[in-house]
């Protein structure tokens, strides 16, 4: 129903405006979830235990969809095993000027240059206090006005404020839409940032998993550095991958828009990164695979490449909630 009836209507409107419209409709009329979308699969065989957490199934929602933790309950009701909120920053910020979100229909892709638009970590915390049983990841970043030299302070603020209300953390230094943010992926600043957060984490009564989200545009040498950093700082794992700056092979009219590209064009590269990290590290840490998952086969390919869990974003927009069910059905067939 989604692809034949709902998506054609939604795709007639501006992607950012329709995103918020859909949010408001599902919030006001929660019965719509059960009316128009398939019933989620509940099966013990789908459960996964990764970095000390129990996931009811391995299919999660990637960061960027529910930036401000406004819809995690409703989205979880669609069948996701976990929801990642954010990216959140210490202070609210508008992000980049509109228009900043573009569909590439012929490529089954999206380009965004949102720029960490969010209402700030404090507002999100108030909503997270109402969470009952949704497993939540907190994706954290720095404000645009914060220099890279001072960036660690922004991550600390978000870490401390979110700590009681999320199940795991994701350090986002790989978005292409905040100036110079990706420079924090270099070995020295990244080791310092992750080491600082891990030190704070170790002082808690019960520490929480910290993951690093990386770009798909890293070279093999940089990926080897990532493996060294993960081992040195002893963070829990990696999310591979964020959006890409590559425009190779695109045919849609919006292909020249600046920003991060997500969707089917990223499928192969994100899987390559997952496989590289898994093999070169000797499967030393868990990986969450994300990037271009538009079918159950795409998800299984990432799991076979070395991912422990997967996340959806653009595939969820193009394929709808049915994709969550399809992936879980295929996993059950393999049990």
DABEL-V232220 format. One record per helix or strand of 3 or more residues. SS is the DSSP state (~ for helix, > for strand). FROM is the first residue (numbers start at 1). TO is the last residue. If there is no record, write none. Layout:
BEGIN
SS_FROM_TO ; SS_FROM_TO
END
This chain:
BEGIN
~_2_10 ; ~_15_28 ; ~_31_36 ; ~_44_46 ; >_48_50 ; >_53_55 ; >_59_61 ; ~_72_76 ; >_82_88 ; >_101_104 ; ~_105_107 ; >_109_112 ; ~_121_128 ; >_136_140 ; ~_148_165 ; >_168_172 ; ~_181_185 ; ~_187_202 ; >_209_214 ; ~_220_233 ; >_237_240 ; >_260_263 ; ~_264_281 ; >_286_290 ; ~_296_305 ; >_309_312 ; ~_314_319 ; ~_322_334
END
